[in-house]
Amino acid sequence: MVHKVADDWFNDVDYTSIISTVKGIMTSDGSMSILLDFERVLDDSDLYAYKNWLLGELVQGPNIGRYEVTCIFMWPYKLMPDPRGVKRLLALGCKVMFAKSDIKVPIEITNYDDFVPGTKYPRMEQRKIWFVKITIPLELMDDIKQGSIDIAGEVIDLEDIEDAYNEDLDKQNIQGENEQQSNAQSSPMQGAGAMPGGSAIAQPGTL
């Protein structure tokens, strides 16, 4: 379910908490592993084919529950992720929430006036942003990690999909070769060592 009405689920996200989130992920193998599985779901859903989704920054999470994992991402206000991409996640049983908000971030230091008076800390400026909270079932993350996914009640092996593509490609190649052989047998030779159209071919003993 998608919500675009702001509530309080993002109120505890600020610049300090974002830094803590990043540090926590970098120092925890478990969090990094969960985040990679989370990312795999987003990637396999083709979410990144939609505009601006690749530009999101993780600002909170992964928050691991008993049955699901939640992450909050942030985008600049003018680079809102295309809402149409959410349908890809909803079809897999994920939950997505949108919210417009503001966040204070440090300004770029160019001179002494950019510091807070009497400190070595930069001044902060407020920016408009989009928050997007994505919740993914743990079962879905496990299924995709193991190479299968449940769509509309039917379990589909991702390797089977790839094999099907390869099988179709093999059939097309065989069909093309049969058509070429059929054309060669039904067309008169235009001379020793020549194919229709005058293209040279190698004859036994000439190589």
Secondary structure, DSSP 8 states (H G I E B T S, - for coil): -EE-S--STTTT--HHHHHHHHHHHHT-HHHHHHHHHHHHHHHHTTGGGSTTGGG-EEEEEEEE-SSEEEEEEEEEGGG---GGGHHHHHTTT-EEEEEEEEEEEE----SGGGB-TTSSSB-EEEEEEEEEEEEEEHHHHHHHHTTEEEETTEEEEHHHHHHHHHHHHHHHHHHHHHHHHHHHHHS--SSTTB-TTS-B---TT--
